[in-house]
Amino acid sequence: IGNKTTRCPSIIDPQGQANKWIRSMEASRKLVVTTFQDDNLVRTLSNAVRFGIPVLIEDVNEGEMLKTIEPLLLKQLVKQGGRDCVRLGDSMVEYADDFQLYITTKHQNPKFSPDIATKVTILNFTVTQEGLEDQLLSIVVSKERPDLEEEKNQLVVENSKNKKKLKETEDDILEVMSSAQGGFLDDDVLVDKLDQGKRISTEIKEFITAAEATEKKIDDTRILYRGAAVHAANLFFCVNDLSNIGPMYQYSLDFFISLYKQAIADSPTSNKMDERLAGLNDYFTLLLYLKICLSAFDKDHALYSFYVTTQNLPA
């Protein structure tokens, strides 16, 4: 959606996931990162618009963005000398088709007025329970069984390449068939292409079938670690809900994941899977509790303990 929408993506991003995605995706195009507090915002936008450089305006507060960049949000382009231009501040700036603007806010529930909502495409990057479980599962498996995680990642890449190659082969055959004159069987080039395509198609399909079977075996092994991922995800949402007690209780996903990796490295080891995962869960629960209590008021410690306990009771 973010790549295909014709309107500017305005992204709800309390955990910073969208910022990372945008920075990675647009790194090759020299992404410019700025804020509405930047005194040179108009100049930065003008240069980016002129040269087709993507811009990320991050940490936007409610109601902060309209007037300065409204012509960009609405793409109010006018022709000047046969070129598309847009007004920024007091100047008309030539508009490059490659220009892309992204806006992110850390507010978990920003209040978008109808006026703003009609000018942007609102995307919610707030982490979900299922999404976080998958992310934590990948982390714990990559630490405990790096061989499995590496093999799975390689299979995903190879499957993607082979499916792309299969599609290209089919497209080549269709192109040759569409340009063929006379009978198909009399066209040696077409016959060779068909034979080559059939051989490649058979090889790729056999590889994909074998790879999918291998991937299923890997997933069956990975699923043994899901209980630890579910436990850790529950703890994250317990910590995240502390903001309902007071706005000062804001903890980033990066902070949480770094603690989880520390727990995986420092928790008691065991050759028995059940003992290992139980030790990891207990160690991480205590480590997180101690870290949270360092920054929380004493009066909130008991409430946090109670909340963690009730959210992690056996079903």
C-alpha positions in Angstrom: 0.0 0.0 0.0 2.8 2.4 0.9 4.4 1.9 -2.5 1.3 2.0 -4.6 -0.8 4.7 -3.0 -1.1 8.0 -4.9 -1.4 9.9 -1.6 1.3 10.4 1.0 1.6 7.5 3.5 1.0 8.7 7.0 2.1 5.9 9.3 1.2 5.1 12.9 4.5 3.8 14.1 4.8 3.6 18.0 7.5 0.9 17.9 9.6 2.4 15.0 9.0 -0.6 12.7 8.0 1.6 9.8 11.0 3.9 10.2 13.3 0.9 9.9 11.5 -0.4 6.9 11.5 3.0 5.1 15.2 3.7 5.9 16.1 0.2 4.5 13.9 0.4 1.5 15.0 3.9 0.4 18.6 3.8 1.5 19.8 3.3 -2.1 18.0 6.5 -3.1 19.7 8.6 -0.4 16.6 9.0 1.8 16.5 12.4 3.7 15.1 12.2 7.3 13.7 15.3 8.9 11.1 16.6 11.4 8.7 19.5 11.5 10.9 21.1 14.2 13.7 21.4 11.6 14.1 25.1 10.7 15.3 24.1 7.2 12.3 21.9 6.5 11.1 23.9 3.5 14.6 24.1 1.9 15.1 20.3 2.5 11.8 19.5 0.9 12.4 21.8 -2.0 15.7 20.1 -2.9 14.2 16.7 -2.5 11.2 17.5 -4.7 13.4 19.0 -7.4 15.8 16.1 -7.6 13.4 13.2 -6.8 14.9 12.3 -3.5 12.6 10.5 -1.0 11.9 12.3 2.3 10.8 10.9 5.7 9.3 13.3 8.2 9.3 11.4 11.5 7.8 11.8 15.0 5.0 14.0 13.8 2.6 15.4 16.4 -1.1 15.7 15.9 -2.2 18.6 13.8 1.4 19.6 13.1 1.8 18.9 9.4 -0.9 20.6 7.3 -0.1 24.1 6.2 3.6 23.8 5.3 3.3 20.8 3.1 -0.4 20.9 2.0 0.5 21.5 -1.7 2.6 18.3 -1.5 -0.1 16.3 0.2 -2.6 17.3 -2.4 -0.1 17.2 -5.3 -1.2 20.6 -6.4 0.9 20.7 -9.6 0.9 23.5 -12.1 2.6 23.8 -15.4 5.4 26.3 -15.8 7.4 26.2 -19.0 6.0 22.7 -19.8 7.2 21.3 -16.4 5.2 20.3 -13.4 5.8 22.6 -10.4 4.5 22.8 -6.8 4.5 25.6 -4.4 6.6 25.3 -1.2 6.7 28.3 1.0 7.0 31.3 -1.2 8.6 29.6 -4.2 7.5 27.3 -7.0 9.6 24.2 -7.2 10.0 21.8 -10.1 8.3 18.5 -9.2 10.2 15.3 -10.0 8.1 12.2 -10.6 10.5 10.1 -8.5 9.8 12.2 -5.3 8.2 10.3 -2.4 7.1 11.6 0.9 6.6 9.5 4.1 5.2 10.7 7.4 5.4 8.8 10.7 4.1 9.4 14.2 4.8 7.6 17.4 1.3 8.2 18.8 -0.4 4.9 19.3 -3.9 6.4 18.7 -3.5 9.7 16.9 -6.6 11.7 16.2 -6.7 12.4 12.5 -9.3 15.0 11.6 -11.4 14.4 8.4 -9.4 17.2 6.8 -6.1 15.3 7.3 -7.5 11.9 6.6 -8.6 12.9 3.1 -5.2 14.1 2.2 -3.1 11.1 3.2 -3.2 7.3 3.3 -3.2 6.2 6.9 -1.2 3.0 7.6 -1.1 1.3 11.0 2.3 -0.3 11.8 1.5 -1.0 15.4 2.9 -4.4 16.2 0.3 -7.2 16.6 0.4 -10.3 18.9 0.8 -12.7 16.0 3.4 -10.6 14.2 5.5 -10.2 17.3 5.3 -13.9 18.1 6.7 -14.7 14.6 9.5 -12.1 15.1 10.4 -13.5 18.5 10.2 -17.0 17.2 12.8 -16.2 14.5 15.0 -14.6 17.1 15.0 -17.6 19.6 15.4 -20.2 16.8 18.2 -18.2 15.2 20.0 -18.2 18.6 19.2 -21.8 19.6 19.2 -23.5 16.2 21.1 -21.2 13.8 21.4 -24.1 11.3 17.5 -24.3 11.0 17.0 -20.6 10.6 19.7 -20.2 8.0 18.4 -23.2 6.0 14.8 -21.8 6.2 16.0 -18.4 5.0 17.9 -19.9 2.1 14.9 -22.0 1.1 12.7 -18.8 1.0 15.3 -17.0 -1.2 15.7 -20.0 -3.5 11.9 -20.5 -3.8 11.5 -16.9 -4.7 14.2 -17.0 -7.4 12.9 -20.3 -8.9 9.3 -19.0 -9.1 10.6 -15.8 -10.8 12.6 -17.9 -13.2 9.6 -20.0 -14.0 7.5 -17.0 -14.7 10.2 -15.5 -17.0 10.4 -18.8 -18.9 6.6 -18.9 -19.4 6.7 -15.2 -20.6 9.5 -16.0 -23.1 7.5 -18.9 -24.5 4.4 -16.7 -24.9 6.4 -14.0 -26.6 7.9 -16.5 -29.1 4.5 -18.0 -29.8 2.9 -14.6 -30.3 5.5 -13.6 -32.9 5.6 -17.0 -34.7 4.4 -17.1 -38.3 2.9 -20.2 -39.9 2.6 -23.5 -38.1 4.2 -23.9 -34.6 5.7 -27.2 -35.5 7.5 -25.7 -38.5 9.2 -23.1 -36.3 12.5 -24.6 -35.0 13.2 -21.7 -32.7 9.7 -22.1 -31.1 10.1 -25.8 -30.7 13.5 -25.4 -29.1 12.0 -22.8 -26.7 9.1 -25.0 -25.8 11.4 -28.0 -25.1 13.8 -25.8 -23.1 10.8 -24.3 -21.2 9.3 -27.7 -20.5 12.6 -28.9 -19.1 13.3 -25.9 -16.9 9.7 -25.9 -15.7 9.9 -29.5 -14.7 13.2 -29.0 -12.9 11.9 -25.9 -11.0 8.6 -27.6 -10.0 10.5 -30.6 -8.7 12.8 -28.4 -6.7 9.9 -26.3 -5.3 8.1 -29.5 -4.2 11.2 -30.8 -2.5 12.0 -27.4 -0.9 8.4 -27.1 0.4 8.7 -30.6 2.0 12.0 -29.6 3.6 10.5 -26.3 4.8 7.7 -28.1 6.4 10.1 -30.3 8.4 12.0 -27.1 9.5 8.7 -25.5 10.5 7.7 -28.6 12.5 11.0 -28.2 14.5 10.6 -24.4 14.9 7.1 -24.8 16.3 8.7 -26.4 19.4 10.0 -23.0 20.3 6.7 -21.1 19.8 5.7 -21.4 23.5 8.7 -19.3 24.4 7.8 -16.7 21.7 4.2 -16.6 22.9 5.3 -16.0 26.5 7.7 -13.2 25.5 5.1 -11.5 23.3 2.6 -11.6 26.2 5.2 -9.9 28.4 5.8 -7.2 25.7 2.1 -6.2 25.7 2.1 -6.2 29.5 4.9 -3.7 29.4 3.2 -1.8 26.5 0.0 -1.4 28.5 1.8 0.4 31.3 1.3 3.6 29.3 -2.3 3.4 30.4 -1.1 4.0 34.0 1.1 7.0 33.0 2.4 8.4 29.7 5.9 8.3 31.0 5.9 4.5 30.8 7.0 4.1 27.2 9.3 1.3 26.2 10.5 0.6 22.7 10.4 -2.7 20.9 14.2 -2.4 20.3 14.7 -2.2 24.1 12.5 -5.3 24.6 14.2 -7.4 21.9 17.7 -6.5 23.2 16.6 -7.8 26.6 15.2 -11.0 25.1 18.5 -11.7 23.2 20.3 -11.1 26.5 18.0 -13.6 28.2 18.6 -16.2 25.5 22.4 -15.8 25.9 22.5 -15.8 29.8 19.6 -18.1 30.8 20.4 -21.7 32.1 21.1 -24.2 29.3 19.8 -27.8 29.2 19.8 -30.7 26.7 16.1 -31.2 27.5 13.9 -28.8 25.4 11.2 -28.4 28.1 13.8 -27.5 30.8 15.6 -25.1 28.5 12.5 -23.2 27.4 11.1 -23.1 31.0 14.5 -21.7 32.2 14.5 -19.1 29.4 10.9 -18.0 30.2 11.6 -17.7 33.9 14.9 -15.8 33.4 13.5 -13.4 30.9 10.4 -12.7 33.1 12.6 -11.8 36.0 15.1 -9.8 33.9 12.3 -7.7 32.4 10.7 -7.2 35.7 13.9 -5.9 37.3 14.5 -3.5 34.3 10.9 -2.2 34.4 11.0 -1.7 38.1 14.2 0.4 37.8 12.2 3.0 35.9 8.7 2.7 37.5 7.4 4.3 40.6 7.4 2.0 43.7 3.6 2.3 43.9 3.3 0.7 40.4 5.5 -2.4 41.1 2.8 -4.5 42.6 0.3 -3.6 39.8 2.8 -4.6 37.2 3.5 -7.9 39.0 -0.2 -8.6 39.2 -0.8 -7.8 35.6 2.1 -10.0 34.4 0.9 -12.9 36.5 -2.8 -12.7 35.3 -1.8 -12.3 31.6 0.4 -15.4 31.8 -1.8 -17.8 33.7 -2.2 -21.2 32.1 -5.3 -21.4 29.9 
